[in-house]
């Protein structure tokens, strides 16, 4: 083979390898594409819901597909593709007669189901959202973020790394909302809020300390007072403890803010977090390459 043919062959090999990496390797060409995720949702509803449930948290036949640890899904895109395309021998999961493009779109949708907000941030002007957070929204009066802010509400430094975007929206717009378990599975019950509730502590000498409940057990409780000081109390030495059932967190931000301001605030919040390191590839993607 002369030099020109050798170079041509090398270029062709690289090109084929690149196409395989994008379409048949470990990288989903539709990852993060909102339109493809929407298409994938439709395909999932048509082909997968009957076995795995509408939200991927298990059905009557198939197991949960969004109940694993969040850090699993970096490799799982390849595994999901391979499972859909080739099936799982010895189980009801048979190879699906879908194109690679359709399978990748379903995979993108499943990835979105599993991922938290940092993996699927909402659109908007992030810089303006930050201004809303510290300004008109008054979020920083209670929440700590980036080393500044209040202490009477949960720290938000990794809010997008631990919550789904839809849950962040719900927290700002609904008095009661369900969160998601590890991996994105929707909890079937609505657990009561156990901390960051208004509390009024009356000491043995009749002094009343008002603040926010941070933590409690059968013997003690920790309270952040309205003066931002952390206090710990021995229950046996208190006259009474009154805990209000409703959080002070406003749940009407979609009305307090304009639609544009609310959108930008969400764009900012859904980017406050840290992505975990991507795990190694999940192995061969196509069954005929194994």
C-alpha positions as CSV (number, residue, x, y, z in Angstrom):
1,X,0.0,0.0,0.0
2,X,1.5,3.4,-1.0
3,X,1.7,6.3,1.4
4,X,-1.4,8.1,-0.1
5,X,-3.6,5.0,0.3
6,X,-2.3,4.4,3.8
7,X,-3.2,7.9,4.9
8,X,-6.7,7.6,3.3
9,X,-7.2,4.3,5.1
10,X,-6.2,5.9,8.4
11,X,-8.6,8.8,7.9
12,X,-11.4,6.5,7.0
13,X,-10.8,4.4,10.1
14,X,-10.8,7.5,12.3
15,X,-14.0,8.7,10.7
16,X,-15.8,5.4,11.2
17,X,-14.5,5.3,14.8
18,X,-15.9,8.8,15.4
19,X,-19.3,7.9,14.0
20,X,-19.4,4.7,16.1
21,X,-18.4,6.6,19.3
22,X,-21.3,9.1,18.7
23,X,-24.0,6.7,17.4
24,X,-23.0,3.3,18.7
25,X,-20.5,3.9,21.4
26,X,-20.8,5.2,24.9
27,X,-21.8,8.8,24.1
28,X,-25.5,9.6,23.6
29,X,-25.8,12.1,20.7
30,X,-29.1,13.3,22.1
31,X,-28.0,13.8,25.7
32,X,-29.3,17.2,27.0
33,X,-31.3,17.8,23.9
34,X,-34.8,18.9,25.2
35,X,-36.6,18.0,22.0
36,X,-35.0,14.5,21.9
37,X,-35.9,14.0,25.6
38,X,-39.5,14.9,24.8
39,X,-39.5,12.5,21.9
40,X,-37.9,9.9,24.2
41,X,-40.7,10.4,26.7
42,X,-43.3,9.6,24.1
43,X,-41.4,6.5,23.0
44,X,-40.9,5.4,26.6
45,X,-44.7,5.8,27.2
46,X,-45.4,3.6,24.2
47,X,-42.8,0.9,24.7
48,X,-41.7,0.9,28.3
49,X,-44.4,2.1,30.7
50,X,-46.3,-1.2,30.7
51,X,-43.4,-3.0,32.4
52,X,-41.4,-0.3,34.2
53,X,-44.1,2.2,35.2
54,X,-44.7,5.7,34.0
55,X,-41.9,7.2,36.0
56,X,-39.5,4.3,35.9
57,X,-40.0,3.4,39.5
58,X,-41.1,-0.2,38.7
59,X,-44.2,-1.8,37.1
60,X,-46.0,-5.0,37.5
61,X,-43.4,-6.9,35.3
62,X,-40.2,-4.9,35.1
63,X,-38.0,-3.5,37.8
64,X,-37.3,0.1,38.7
65,X,-34.9,1.8,36.3
66,X,-34.4,5.0,38.2
67,X,-33.9,3.8,41.7
68,X,-30.1,3.3,41.6
69,X,-27.5,5.8,43.0
70,X,-27.3,9.0,41.0
71,X,-23.6,8.4,40.3
72,X,-24.5,5.2,38.4
73,X,-26.0,6.8,35.4
74,X,-22.8,8.2,33.9
75,X,-22.0,4.7,32.7
76,X,-25.7,3.6,32.4
77,X,-26.4,5.4,29.1
78,X,-24.4,2.7,27.3
79,X,-26.0,-0.1,29.4
80,X,-29.5,1.3,28.8
81,X,-29.0,1.4,25.1
82,X,-27.6,-2.1,25.1
83,X,-30.4,-3.5,27.2
84,X,-33.1,-1.9,25.0
85,X,-31.5,-3.0,21.8
86,X,-30.5,-6.5,22.8
87,X,-32.8,-7.4,25.7
88,X,-31.8,-9.4,28.7
89,X,-31.7,-13.2,28.2
90,X,-33.8,-15.3,30.5
91,X,-36.1,-12.3,31.4
92,X,-39.3,-10.8,29.9
93,X,-37.0,-8.0,28.5
94,X,-36.7,-8.9,24.8
95,X,-34.8,-6.9,22.1
96,X,-36.9,-3.9,21.0
97,X,-37.5,-3.4,17.3
98,X,-36.5,0.3,17.4
99,X,-34.0,2.3,15.4
100,X,-30.7,3.3,17.2
101,X,-32.0,6.9,17.1
102,X,-35.2,6.0,18.9
103,X,-33.3,3.9,21.5
104,X,-30.9,6.8,22.1
105,X,-33.9,9.2,22.6
106,X,-35.4,6.8,25.2
107,X,-32.0,6.6,26.8
108,X,-31.9,10.4,27.0
109,X,-35.3,10.5,28.6
110,X,-34.3,7.8,31.2
111,X,-31.1,9.8,31.9
112,X,-33.3,12.9,32.5
113,X,-35.5,10.9,34.9
114,X,-32.4,9.8,36.8
115,X,-30.5,13.0,36.8
116,X,-30.8,15.8,39.2
117,X,-31.1,19.5,38.3
118,X,-27.4,19.9,37.7
119,X,-27.6,17.4,34.9
120,X,-30.8,19.0,33.4
121,X,-30.7,22.7,34.3
122,X,-33.6,24.9,33.3
123,X,-33.2,27.6,30.7
124,X,-32.9,31.3,31.5
125,X,-30.5,34.2,32.3
126,X,-28.4,32.8,35.1
127,X,-26.8,36.2,36.1
128,X,-30.2,37.8,36.3
129,X,-31.5,34.9,38.4
130,X,-28.6,35.4,40.8
131,X,-29.7,39.0,41.2
132,X,-33.3,37.9,41.9
133,X,-32.0,35.4,44.5
134,X,-30.2,38.0,46.5
135,X,-32.5,40.9,45.7
136,X,-36.3,40.8,45.0
137,X,-36.6,37.1,45.9
138,X,-35.0,37.6,49.3
139,X,-33.8,34.0,49.2
140,X,-30.5,34.9,50.8
141,X,-32.2,36.2,53.9
142,X,-32.7,32.6,55.0
143,X,-30.5,30.4,52.8
144,X,-26.8,30.1,52.7
145,X,-25.1,30.0,49.3
146,X,-21.5,30.5,48.3
147,X,-20.4,31.3,51.9
148,X,-23.0,34.0,52.5
149,X,-26.7,34.3,53.4
150,X,-28.9,33.3,56.3
151,X,-28.9,30.2,58.5
152,X,-32.6,29.7,59.1
153,X,-33.2,27.6,56.0
154,X,-31.2,24.7,54.3
155,X,-27.9,25.4,52.7
156,X,-28.3,25.6,48.9
157,X,-24.7,25.1,47.8
158,X,-25.5,21.8,46.2
159,X,-29.3,22.1,45.7
160,X,-29.0,21.2,42.0
161,X,-26.8,18.3,42.8
162,X,-29.3,16.7,45.2
163,X,-32.7,17.7,43.8
164,X,-34.4,17.3,40.5
165,X,-35.4,20.5,38.7
166,X,-39.1,19.7,39.0
167,X,-38.7,19.4,42.8
168,X,-37.0,22.8,43.0
169,X,-40.0,24.3,41.1
170,X,-42.4,22.5,43.5
171,X,-40.6,23.9,46.5
172,X,-41.1,27.4,45.3
173,X,-44.7,27.0,44.2
174,X,-46.4,24.3,46.4
175,X,-47.0,24.1,50.1
176,X,-46.7,20.4,50.0
177,X,-44.6,18.5,47.4
178,X,-43.0,15.2,47.0
179,X,-39.3,14.7,46.7
180,X,-37.3,12.0,44.9
181,X,-35.4,9.2,46.3
182,X,-31.8,8.3,45.2
183,X,-31.6,8.0,41.4
184,X,-34.8,10.0,40.8
185,X,-37.5,7.5,41.9
186,X,-40.6,9.5,43.0
187,X,-41.4,8.8,46.6
188,X,-44.9,7.3,46.9
189,X,-45.7,9.0,50.2
190,X,-45.4,12.6,51.5
191,X,-43.0,12.5,54.5
192,X,-43.6,15.2,57.1
193,X,-41.1,18.0,57.4
194,X,-38.9,17.4,60.4
195,X,-36.6,20.4,60.5
196,X,-36.4,24.1,59.7
197,X,-39.9,24.6,61.2
198,X,-40.7,27.6,63.4
199,X,-40.2,26.7,67.1
200,X,-40.9,28.4,70.4
201,X,-38.9,27.1,73.4
202,X,-39.9,28.0,76.9
203,X,-37.1,27.5,79.5
204,X,-37.6,26.5,83.1
205,X,-37.5,30.1,84.2
206,X,-40.2,31.1,81.7
207,X,-37.9,32.7,79.1
208,X,-39.1,32.1,75.5
209,X,-36.7,31.7,72.6
210,X,-38.1,31.9,69.1
211,X,-36.3,30.4,66.1
212,X,-36.1,27.6,63.7
213,X,-35.8,23.9,64.6
214,X,-32.6,22.5,63.2
215,X,-32.6,19.0,64.8
216,X,-34.2,17.1,67.6
217,X,-34.4,13.7,69.3
218,X,-36.0,12.4,72.5
219,X,-33.5,14.1,74.7
220,X,-32.4,17.3,73.1
221,X,-33.1,19.8,70.4
222,X,-31.0,22.3,68.5
223,X,-32.5,25.7,67.5
224,X,-31.2,28.6,65.4
225,X,-32.7,31.6,67.1
226,X,-34.0,34.6,65.4
227,X,-30.7,36.3,66.3
228,X,-28.9,33.7,64.1
229,X,-27.3,32.0,67.1
230,X,-27.3,28.2,67.5
231,X,-28.6,26.9,70.8
232,X,-28.8,23.4,72.2
233,X,-31.4,22.5,74.8
234,X,-31.9,19.6,77.2
235,X,-35.6,18.6,76.9
236,X,-35.7,17.6,80.6
237,X,-34.9,21.1,81.6
238,X,-37.5,22.9,79.4
239,X,-41.0,23.9,80.4
240,X,-42.4,23.4,76.9
241,X,-41.6,23.2,73.2
242,X,-44.0,24.4,70.6
243,X,-43.3,23.5,67.0
244,X,-45.4,25.0,64.2
245,X,-46.3,22.5,61.5
246,X,-45.8,24.9,58.6
247,X,-42.5,26.1,57.2
248,X,-41.8,29.8,56.8
249,X,-40.8,29.2,53.2
250,X,-42.9,31.1,50.8
251,X,-44.5,28.9,48.1
252,X,-45.9,31.6,45.8
253,X,-42.7,32.7,44.0
254,X,-44.4,32.2,40.6
255,X,-46.8,35.0,41.7
256,X,-44.4,37.2,43.7
257,X,-42.1,37.4,40.7
258,X,-42.8,38.0,37.0
259,X,-42.7,35.0,34.7
260,X,-39.3,36.1,33.4
261,X,-37.9,36.7,36.9
262,X,-39.1,33.3,38.0
263,X,-37.7,31.6,35.0
264,X,-34.3,33.2,35.6
265,X,-34.3,32.4,39.3
266,X,-34.9,28.7,38.4
267,X,-32.1,28.8,35.8
268,X,-29.8,30.1,38.6
269,X,-30.9,27.6,41.2
270,X,-30.7,24.5,38.9
271,X,-27.0,25.2,38.3
272,X,-26.0,25.5,42.0
273,X,-24.3,22.1,42.6
274,X,-21.4,19.8,41.7
275,X,-21.5,17.0,39.2
276,X,-20.0,13.7,40.4
277,X,-17.0,12.4,38.5
278,X,-18.1,10.3,35.5
279,X,-17.6,6.6,36.1
280,X,-15.9,4.3,33.6
281,X,-17.8,3.2,30.5
282,X,-20.5,0.6,31.1
283,X,-18.9,-1.8,28.6
284,X,-19.8,-2.7,25.0
285,X,-22.8,-1.0,23.7
286,X,-23.9,-3.1,20.8
287,X,-24.6,-6.8,21.3
288,X,-23.0,-7.8,17.9
289,X,-19.7,-6.2,19.2
290,X,-19.5,-8.4,22.3
